[in-house]
Amino acid sequence: MVFTTGTGPSKDRKAIAKIRRLPDAARSGRAFGGFWQHMLVAEGAVEAALDWTSKPWDLAPLGIIVEEAGGRSTNVRGERTIYTGQLVSTNGKIHEEVLKILR
């Protein structure tokens, strides 16, 4: 199961197409943004979560929590940063595969 940010009017068409590829590739997916989806990755309830447009103060704790739980968090380019507005969190095992889908 994967969770992604929504694909509403705040995103451009290219971003929407990239975001939709992830749940399409998964067996099951849901869309809602924010803190909770990354906590579900940290606790092992879902395999991946994606935020496409967030502020650094919203993302700051998430990567740390996911990584301390054994997962991995980066932006879509695979960089470990909170300053690009994107955060991809996974269980760590599927991280590179998720990044390939989103590129």
C-alpha positions in Angstrom: 0.0 0.0 0.0 1.2 3.5 -0.8 0.0 6.9 0.1 0.6 10.0 -2.0 -0.1 13.7 -1.8 -3.3 14.7 -3.6 -3.3 15.7 -7.3 -5.5 18.8 -7.0 -5.3 22.1 -8.9 -2.2 23.3 -7.0 -0.1 20.9 -9.1 0.9 21.2 -12.7 0.0 18.5 -15.2 3.5 17.1 -15.4 3.6 16.7 -11.6 0.2 15.1 -11.6 1.3 12.5 -14.1 4.3 11.7 -12.0 2.4 11.4 -8.8 -0.3 9.2 -10.3 2.4 6.7 -11.6 3.2 5.6 -8.0 -0.3 4.4 -6.9 -0.9 2.9 -10.4 2.3 0.8 -9.9 1.2 -0.4 -6.4 -1.3 -3.1 -5.5 -3.2 -0.5 -3.5 -2.9 3.2 -3.0 -4.6 6.2 -1.3 -4.1 9.9 -1.6 -3.8 12.4 1.2 -0.9 14.6 2.1 0.9 15.4 5.3 2.4 14.0 8.4 0.2 10.9 8.9 1.2 9.0 5.8 4.9 9.1 6.7 4.1 7.9 10.2 2.3 4.9 8.6 5.6 4.1 6.8 7.5 4.4 10.0 5.3 2.0 11.8 5.3 -0.5 8.9 1.6 -0.2 8.0 2.3 1.0 4.4 5.4 0.7 2.2 5.6 4.2 0.7 4.4 7.8 1.2 4.8 10.9 -1.1 4.5 14.6 -0.4 5.0 16.6 -3.6 4.6 20.2 -2.3 5.3 20.9 1.3 7.2 23.4 3.4 10.5 22.6 5.2 8.9 23.0 8.6 6.3 20.4 7.7 8.9 17.9 6.4 11.7 18.4 9.0 10.7 15.7 11.6 9.3 13.2 9.1 12.5 11.9 7.5 14.2 11.6 10.8 11.3 9.5 12.2 11.1 7.3 9.2 14.9 6.7 9.1 15.0 5.9 12.9 12.3 3.3 12.2 14.5 1.7 9.6 13.0 3.3 6.4 14.4 5.8 4.0 13.3 9.4 3.1 14.6 11.6 0.3 13.2 13.9 -2.3 12.3 12.6 -5.8 15.9 13.0 -7.0 17.1 10.8 -4.1 18.6 13.7 -2.1 18.3 13.7 1.6 16.9 17.2 2.0 13.7 19.0 3.2 14.3 22.1 1.1 12.9 21.0 -2.3 9.3 20.6 -1.1 9.1 16.9 -1.8 9.5 13.9 0.5 9.4 10.3 -0.5 9.4 7.9 2.5 9.6 4.1 2.1 10.4 1.0 4.1 13.9 1.3 2.5 13.6 -1.9 0.5 11.6 -0.4 -2.3 13.1 3.1 -2.3 15.0 3.0 -5.5 12.1 1.4 -7.3 9.7 4.1 -6.1 12.2 6.9 -7.2 12.4 5.3 -10.7 8.6 5.4 -11.0 8.5 9.0 -10.0 11.2 10.3 -12.3 
